[in-house]
Amino acid sequence: MPQPALLVVVALLGLAVGSFLNVVIYRVPRDESLSHPRSHCPACGQPVRNRHNIPVLSWLLLRGRCADCQTPISARYPLVEAGTAVLFVAVAARFGLSWELPAYLYLAAISVALAAIDLDVMRLPDKIVLPSYAVALALMAPAVIAEHTWSAAGRALLAAAVLYAGYSLLSAMPRGMGGGDLKLSPLIGFYLGWLGWSSVLIGAFSAFLFGGIVGAALMLTRRATRKTRIPFGPYMLAGAFLAVFAGAPIAQWYSSLLVPTV
């Protein structure tokens, strides 16, 4: 498949997946079924009509309001849909039509859901994180078999263990990592370890860098104090995708600083 066609297909897939992720983000923290009842307005309870369920476009045509009661609908719904599509396109541009593409598209999808849920309720649900281990292994298996990338698979598993060990030490400290962050860390380690140890280091470091910058900004604006709990999952995922997209260039740039050319 030509690259432009792949990106178009993946963008449309991302919009559809993003629409479903809105359901996941709303219902999973409430322990509600993802299939029943149908999507409905939280204010009036009326089911969303099929013609009003087109990602992004329906929200724009309805001017951000319920078609029945005219209650405003959060702009986060189209942002999640559009953001998922953009992230899917970026992942497809990074990996192309490869065996690894489905696995990293899956990571992109759950990352959107986990980041939004963590920001909402400061929790990374086991219902999403724990099954993702099995899904990641299943989606990476064809790449291992077809490409004989046994070394990448071994490195991915080792990186998962290393990152889990590191986060375990941090979680044992006073005001350390939460349990959700600890459970997520091996999954991120697995995906980054597949790409290389430089990606693991950059992803792990970037998570704390992003978290520190945002935390400092919140304290400077007096929106948080040193004792305020801040969800760390979004920064772990942001750091992971920085490593996915730019891990190699960043590693090369840093190496050039350490070993200047003559």
Long-range contacts (C-beta under 8 A, 24 or more apart in sequence): 1-97, 3-93, 3-96, 6-92, 6-96, 6-97, 7-89, 7-92, 7-93, 10-88, 10-89, 10-91, 10-92, 10-105, 11-85, 11-88, 11-89, 12-85, 13-88, 13-105, 14-81, 14-84, 14-85, 14-86, 14-87, 14-88, 14-89, 15-55, 15-56, 15-81, 15-82, 15-84, 15-85, 16-55, 17-84, 17-88, 17-109, 18-55, 18-80, 18-81, 18-82, 18-83, 18-84, 18-85, 18-112, 19-53, 19-55, 19-81, 21-80, 21-81, 21-84, 21-109, 21-112, 21-113, 21-116, 22-76, 22-77, 22-80, 22-81, 24-113, 24-128, 25-80, 25-113, 25-116, 25-117, 25-120, 28-113, 28-117, 28-125, 28-127, 28-128, 29-117, 29-120, 29-121, 29-123, 29-125, 41-66, 41-68, 41-69, 41-71, 41-73, 43-69, 43-71, 44-68, 44-69, 44-71, 55-81, 55-82, 55-85, 56-81, 56-82, 76-116, 80-112, 80-116, 83-112, 84-108, 84-109, 84-112, 87-111, 87-112, 87-241, 90-245, 91-244, 94-244, 94-245, 98-143, 99-142, 99-143, 99-146, 99-147, 100-140, 100-143, 100-194, 102-139, 103-136, 103-139, 103-140, 103-143, 103-191, 104-191, 104-244, 106-132, 106-135, 106-136, 106-139, 107-136, 107-191, 107-240, 108-241, 111-237, 111-240, 111-241, 114-184, 114-233, 114-234, 114-237, 115-233, 115-234, 115-237, 115-238, 118-180, 118-231, 118-232, 118-233, 118-234, 119-231, 119-234, 122-178, 122-229, 122-231, 123-180, 124-178, 124-180, 124-181, 124-183, 124-184, 124-233, 125-180, 126-183, 129-180, 129-183, 129-184, 129-187, 130-183, 132-187, 133-186, 133-187, 133-190, 136-187, 136-190, 136-191, 140-194, 152-193, 152-194, 153-194, 155-193, 155-194, 155-196, 155-197, 156-189, 156-190, 156-191, 156-193, 156-194, 157-190, 157-193, 158-193, 159-189, 159-190, 159-192, 159-193, 159-197, 159-200, 160-186, 160-187, 160-189, 160-190, 160-193, 161-186, 161-189, 162-189, 162-200, 163-188, 163-189, 163-200, 163-204, 164-189, 166-204, 177-232, 178-232, 180-233, 181-232, 181-233, 181-236, 184-233, 184-236, 185-236, 188-236, 188-237, 188-240, 191-240, 191-244, 192-240, 192-243, 192-244, 192-247, 195-243, 195-244, 195-247, 196-247, 196-248, 198-247, 198-248, 198-250, 198-251, 199-243, 199-244, 199-247, 199-248, 199-251, 200-243, 201-251, 202-239, 202-242, 202-243, 202-246, 202-247, 202-250, 202-251, 203-239, 203-240, 203-242, 203-243, 203-244, 203-247, 204-239, 205-239, 206-238, 206-239, 206-242, 206-243, 207-232, 207-235, 207-236, 207-238, 207-239, 207-240, 208-235, 208-239, 209-239, 210-235, 210-238, 210-239, 211-235
